[in-house]
Amino acid sequence: MTSPVQEDQWDESVRGKKMSDASGRVIFKYQMPVLEQFTMKLPAGAEIIRVADEKGMFWLWAVVRTDVPDEDRTFWAFKCGGKIPDALSLKYVGYCAVFVQQELGLYLFEEISNG
């Protein structure tokens, strides 16, 4: 039985020229939307190792496998003093800042299942 093929997520319009065709276990960089709640496709089991803001954009780095299918991962961003819904199970992944007349810091969390 063959395993599902991972879709190539490299979008040069937002990520620039693809510099490597390495396969197996690699570190990839992904652009995140600047939203309060969003879903991203990442390879199954991707380990998030860093998030950062660069030139007004939010980025996520993860150790991924190129030979596994993608899965949807849900993220939330909260500002200091913002209400975090009690019903959510979350894991902190990092902090990014966006500038809208002044710096607005957003704390990023991944929604995790209770299973």
N, CA and C of each residue as an Amber inpcrd file, in Angstrom:
protein
   345
   0.8480000  -1.1820000   0.0000000   0.0000000   0.0000000   0.0000000
   0.8930000   1.2450000   0.0000000   0.6110000   2.1810000  -0.8580000
   1.3990000   3.4150000  -0.9200000   0.7990000   4.4550000   0.0120000
   1.6710000   5.2820000   0.5940000   1.1860000   6.3300000   1.4940000
   0.7130000   7.5240000   0.6710000  -0.2230000   8.3170000   1.2380000
  -0.7020000   9.5040000   0.5120000   0.4470000  10.4620000   0.2410000
   0.3990000  11.1090000  -0.8920000   1.4410000  12.0570000  -1.2810000
   1.1050000  13.4190000  -0.6920000   2.0990000  14.0580000  -0.1140000
   1.9140000  15.3950000   0.4280000   1.8620000  16.4000000  -0.7100000
   0.8840000  17.2740000  -0.6530000   0.7460000  18.3230000  -1.6610000
   1.8720000  19.3450000  -1.4580000   2.4800000  19.8000000  -2.5610000
   3.5420000  20.8020000  -2.4650000   2.9070000  22.1500000  -2.1350000
   3.1820000  22.6700000  -0.9410000   2.5620000  23.9050000  -0.4650000
   3.3770000  25.1470000  -0.7930000   4.4580000  24.9870000  -1.5210000
   5.3310000  26.1340000  -1.7500000   4.6770000  27.1030000  -2.7190000
   4.3110000  28.2710000  -2.2370000   3.7020000  29.3190000  -3.0520000
   4.7360000  30.4370000  -3.1730000   5.3910000  30.5260000  -4.3210000
   6.4690000  31.5030000  -4.4980000   5.9970000  32.9390000  -4.3520000
   4.7120000  33.2170000  -4.5410000   4.2180000  34.5930000  -4.4190000
   4.2950000  35.0970000  -2.9840000   4.2630000  34.2090000  -2.0020000
   4.3560000  34.6460000  -0.6070000   5.6080000  34.1270000   0.1000000
   6.2190000  33.0740000  -0.4390000   7.3750000  32.4840000   0.2400000
   8.6890000  32.7140000  -0.4830000   8.6360000  33.2790000  -1.6880000
   9.8640000  33.4780000  -2.4480000  10.2830000  32.1990000  -3.1500000
  11.4380000  32.2690000  -3.8110000  11.9310000  31.1310000  -4.5850000
  12.2400000  29.9560000  -3.6530000  11.8130000  28.7760000  -4.0690000
  12.0830000  27.5590000  -3.2950000  13.5690000  27.2300000  -3.4280000
  14.2640000  27.1730000  -2.2940000  15.7130000  27.0260000  -2.3010000
  16.1790000  25.5790000  -2.1680000  15.2440000  24.6590000  -1.8670000
  15.6600000  23.2850000  -1.6350000  14.5380000  22.3250000  -2.0030000
  14.9210000  21.2010000  -2.5250000  13.9730000  20.1130000  -2.7710000
  14.2520000  18.9670000  -1.8220000  14.8290000  19.2800000  -0.6620000
  15.1330000  18.2470000   0.3260000  13.8640000  17.4940000   0.6830000
  14.0150000  16.2300000   0.9570000  12.8560000  15.4240000   1.3420000
  13.1580000  14.7010000   2.6440000  12.1100000  14.1280000   3.2180000
  12.2640000  13.4770000   4.5120000  11.9460000  14.4690000   5.6150000
  12.8130000  14.5710000   6.6000000  12.6170000  15.4710000   7.7390000
  13.3830000  16.7670000   7.4810000  12.6470000  17.8880000   7.3970000
  13.2490000  19.1840000   7.0730000  12.5670000  20.2890000   7.8830000
  13.1750000  21.4620000   7.8930000  12.5540000  22.6480000   8.4950000
  12.0170000  23.5010000   7.3590000  10.7280000  23.8360000   7.4270000
  10.1100000  24.7180000   6.4510000   9.5370000  25.9390000   7.1570000
   9.4400000  27.0290000   6.4080000   8.8960000  28.3010000   6.8760000
   7.5550000  28.5210000   6.1920000   6.5390000  28.9200000   6.9690000
   5.1950000  29.1300000   6.4470000   4.6950000  30.5200000   6.8330000
   4.0430000  31.1980000   5.9050000   3.4080000  32.4760000   6.2240000
   2.0740000  32.2160000   6.9040000   1.8170000  32.9270000   8.0040000
   0.5460000  32.8180000   8.7210000  -0.3000000  34.0480000   8.4180000
  -1.6140000  33.8830000   8.3490000  -2.4630000  35.0680000   8.2140000
  -2.4800000  35.8520000   9.5260000  -2.6810000  37.1350000   9.4630000
  -2.7850000  37.9650000  10.6650000  -4.2770000  38.0790000  10.9840000
  -4.7820000  37.0580000  11.6560000  -6.1960000  36.9540000  12.0140000
  -6.3240000  36.4700000  13.4430000  -7.4880000  36.6910000  14.0520000
  -7.7160000  36.2110000  15.4180000  -7.8370000  34.7000000  15.4820000
  -8.3590000  34.0800000  14.4280000  -8.4980000  32.6220000  14.3670000
  -8.2950000  32.1970000  12.9240000  -7.4920000  31.1440000  12.7070000
  -7.2380000  30.6800000  11.3420000  -6.8160000  29.2200000  11.3550000
  -6.9280000  28.5890000  10.1890000  -6.5170000  27.2020000  10.0040000
  -5.4330000  27.1650000   8.9430000  -4.4050000  26.3420000   9.1770000
  -3.3220000  26.1600000   8.2120000  -3.1660000  24.6870000   7.9100000
  -2.7560000  24.3850000   6.6880000  -2.3930000  23.0200000   6.3210000
  -0.9070000  22.8510000   6.5980000  -0.5810000  21.8550000   7.4340000
   0.8070000  21.5100000   7.7130000   0.9390000  20.0020000   7.5740000
   2.1340000  19.5020000   7.2750000   2.3080000  18.0610000   7.2290000
   1.9460000  17.4410000   8.5900000   1.3170000  16.2870000   8.5520000
   0.8960000  15.6130000   9.7880000   2.0750000  15.5020000  10.7430000
   1.8390000  15.8620000  12.0060000   2.8690000  15.7720000  13.0360000
   3.8970000  16.8760000  13.0180000   3.7000000  17.9210000  12.2250000
   4.6740000  19.0240000  12.1520000   4.9350000  19.5840000  13.5510000
   6.2090000  19.7870000  13.8730000   6.6120000  20.3270000  15.1760000
   6.9730000  21.7980000  15.0100000   6.1520000  22.6770000  15.5750000
   6.3960000  24.1160000  15.4680000   7.5680000  24.4760000  16.3750000
   8.5810000  25.1120000  15.7910000   9.7740000  25.4430000  16.5720000
   9.9740000  26.9460000  16.7440000   9.2300000  27.7630000  15.9810000
   9.4240000  29.2080000  16.0930000   8.3000000  29.9320000  15.3710000
   7.9070000  31.0850000  15.8880000   7.0670000  32.0340000  15.1610000
   7.7090000  33.4030000  15.3070000   7.5440000  34.2480000  14.2990000
   8.1280000  35.5920000  14.3500000   7.4270000  36.4900000  13.3490000
   7.5050000  37.7980000  13.6250000   7.0030000  38.7790000  12.6680000
   8.1960000  39.3280000  11.8960000   8.0100000  39.4640000  10.5800000
   9.0410000  40.0230000   9.7110000   8.3660000  40.9300000   8.6930000
   8.7170000  42.2120000   8.7160000   8.2150000  43.1780000   7.7380000
   6.6910000  43.1550000   7.6110000   5.9960000  43.1230000   8.7420000
   4.5410000  43.1770000   8.7490000   3.8340000  41.8570000   8.5030000
   4.5760000  40.7850000   8.3180000   3.9890000  39.4690000   8.0870000
   4.3190000  38.5530000   9.2680000   3.4610000  37.5500000   9.4920000
   3.6880000  36.5610000  10.5430000   4.1880000  35.2660000   9.8950000
   5.1970000  34.6540000  10.5100000   5.8260000  33.4520000   9.9700000
   5.9220000  32.3770000  11.0340000   5.8830000  31.1400000  10.5810000
   5.9890000  29.9700000  11.4460000   7.0280000  29.0400000  10.8340000
   7.9240000  28.5190000  11.6660000   8.8980000  27.5260000  11.2370000
   8.5390000  26.2110000  11.9130000   8.6280000  25.1160000  11.1620000
   8.2910000  23.8140000  11.7260000   9.2050000  22.7390000  11.1570000
   9.4970000  21.7480000  11.9990000  10.1620000  20.5370000  11.5360000
   9.0560000  19.6540000  10.9770000   9.1760000  19.3190000   9.6920000
   8.1220000  18.5630000   9.0130000   8.7150000  17.3570000   8.2900000
   7.8500000  16.4540000   7.9410000   8.2060000  15.3410000   7.0570000
   7.5640000  15.6280000   5.7060000   8.3140000  15.4280000   4.6380000
   7.7840000  15.6740000   3.3040000   7.0680000  14.4490000   2.7420000
   7.0750000  13.3420000   3.4920000   6.5010000  12.0970000   2.9880000
   5.2370000  11.6720000   3.7410000   4.5590000  12.6480000   4.3680000
   3.3000000  12.3560000   5.0700000   2.2190000  13.2900000   4.5310000
   0.9480000  12.9270000   4.6750000  -0.1230000  13.8100000   4.1920000
  -0.2540000  15.0550000   5.0670000  -0.9070000  16.0570000   4.5340000
  -1.1590000  17.2910000   5.2750000  -2.3560000  17.1170000   6.1990000
  -2.3960000  17.9650000   7.2290000  -3.5390000  18.0090000   8.1360000
  -3.8540000  19.4740000   8.4250000  -5.1030000  19.7480000   8.7860000
  -5.5030000  21.1010000   9.1700000  -5.1460000  21.3310000  10.6250000
  -4.5440000  22.4900000  10.9130000  -4.1980000  22.8820000  12.2840000
  -4.8450000  24.2430000  12.5280000  -5.4750000  24.4060000  13.6880000
  -6.2090000  25.6270000  14.0130000  -5.4340000  26.4460000  15.0340000
  -5.3450000  27.7570000  14.7790000  -4.5890000  28.6790000  15.6240000
  -5.4650000  29.8510000  16.0380000  -5.1270000  30.4190000  17.1890000
  -5.8150000  31.5890000  17.7360000  -4.7640000  32.6230000  18.1150000
  -5.1030000  33.9030000  17.9690000  -4.2240000  35.0070000  18.3630000
  -4.9900000  35.9000000  19.3340000  -4.3680000  36.1850000  20.4740000
  -5.0020000  37.0180000  21.4990000  -4.0740000  38.1670000  21.8680000
  -4.6670000  39.3460000  22.0400000  -3.8830000  40.4860000  22.5130000
  -3.9160000  40.4730000  24.0410000  -3.0030000  41.1990000  24.6460000
  -2.9550000  41.3090000  26.1040000  -4.2800000  41.9070000  26.5820000
  -4.9070000  41.2620000  27.5440000  -6.1910000  41.7160000  28.0690000
  -7.3820000  41.1560000  27.3180000  -7.1320000  40.4410000  26.2150000
  -8.2190000  39.8510000  25.4280000  -8.7740000  38.6000000  26.0920000
 -10.0510000  38.3590000  25.9370000 -10.7140000  37.1980000  26.5320000
 -10.3500000  35.9350000  25.7630000  -9.9040000  34.9040000  26.4800000
  -9.6390000  33.5870000  25.9130000 -10.8020000  32.6880000  26.3110000
 -11.5740000  32.1790000  25.3600000 -12.7300000  31.3490000  25.6960000
 -12.3400000  30.1380000  26.5590000 -13.0620000  29.9300000  27.6390000
 -12.7690000  28.8360000  28.5620000 -12.8470000  27.4660000  27.9030000
 -13.6920000  27.3020000  26.9040000 -13.9060000  25.9900000  26.2880000
 -12.7450000  25.5440000  25.3850000 -11.8160000  26.4380000  25.0670000
 -10.7130000  26.0870000  24.1700000  -9.5670000  25.4260000  24.9280000
  -9.0210000  24.3540000  24.3590000  -7.7710000  23.7540000  24.8410000
  -6.6740000  24.2640000  23.9200000  -5.7110000  24.9920000  24.4820000
  -4.7120000  25.6840000  23.6710000  -3.2980000  25.3760000  24.1320000
  -2.3710000  25.4410000  23.1780000  -0.9410000  25.3100000  23.4610000
  -0.2640000  26.5640000  22.9140000   0.4870000  27.2620000  23.7540000
   1.1800000  28.4790000  23.3390000   2.2680000  28.1400000  22.3230000
   2.3180000  28.9100000  21.2090000   3.3630000  28.6860000  20.2070000
   4.2750000  29.8890000  20.0070000   3.8550000  31.0920000  20.4410000
   4.7490000  32.2240000  20.2950000   4.0430000  33.5630000  20.2420000
   4.8420000  34.5890000  19.9830000   4.3910000  35.9840000  20.0100000
   4.8100000  36.6620000  18.7140000   3.9100000  37.4690000  18.1560000
   4.2310000  38.3020000  16.9950000   3.6320000  39.6880000  17.2240000
   4.2350000  40.6870000  16.6060000   3.7410000  42.0610000  16.7170000
   3.3420000  42.5670000  15.3390000   2.2580000  43.3220000  15.3280000
   1.8100000  43.9850000  14.1090000   1.7210000  45.4740000  14.4410000
   2.0170000  46.3270000  13.4740000   2.0200000  47.7670000  13.7090000
   0.8160000  48.3990000  13.0280000  -0.1170000  48.9010000  13.8350000
  -1.2950000  49.6150000  13.3530000  -1.3320000  50.9130000  14.1650000
  -0.6370000  51.9270000  13.6970000  -0.4070000  53.1990000  14.3740000
   0.4530000  53.0310000  15.6190000   0.4440000  51.8620000  16.2190000
   1.3340000  51.5110000  17.3250000   1.4980000  49.9980000  17.3100000
   2.4480000  49.4970000  18.0930000   2.6670000  48.0500000  18.1120000
   1.5200000  47.3550000  18.8360000   1.0000000  46.3140000  18.2170000
  -0.0130000  45.4670000  18.8270000   0.5660000  44.0660000  18.9030000
   0.7830000  43.5790000  20.1150000   1.3370000  42.2500000  20.3010000
   0.2470000  41.1930000  20.3140000   0.4780000  40.1100000  19.5870000
  -0.4680000  39.0040000  19.5570000   0.2230000  37.7360000  20.0390000
  -0.4110000  37.0690000  20.9820000   0.0750000  35.8130000  21.5360000
  -0.6150000  34.6930000  20.7810000   0.1730000  33.8230000  20.1520000
  -0.3680000  32.7940000  19.2680000  -0.4320000  31.4480000  19.9750000
  -1.5870000  30.8050000  19.8310000  -1.8380000  29.4920000  20.4330000
  -2.3490000  28.5410000  19.3780000  -2.0390000  27.2590000  19.5260000
  -2.6260000  26.2360000  18.6810000  -3.7250000  25.5450000  19.4620000
  -4.8580000  25.3370000  18.8040000  -5.9650000  24.6050000  19.4310000
  -5.6030000  23.1230000  19.4150000  -5.7290000  22.4940000  20.5670000
  -5.4090000  21.0630000  20.6610000  -6.6470000  20.2930000  21.0660000
  -6.7050000  19.0520000  20.6440000  -7.8560000  18.2310000  21.0010000
  -7.6580000  17.6670000  22.4020000  -8.7420000  17.3070000  23.0350000
  -8.6680000  16.7160000  24.3740000  -8.6010000  15.2090000  24.3180000
  -8.4460000  14.6540000  23.1180000  -8.4320000  13.2110000  22.9570000
  -7.0590000  12.6880000  23.1250000
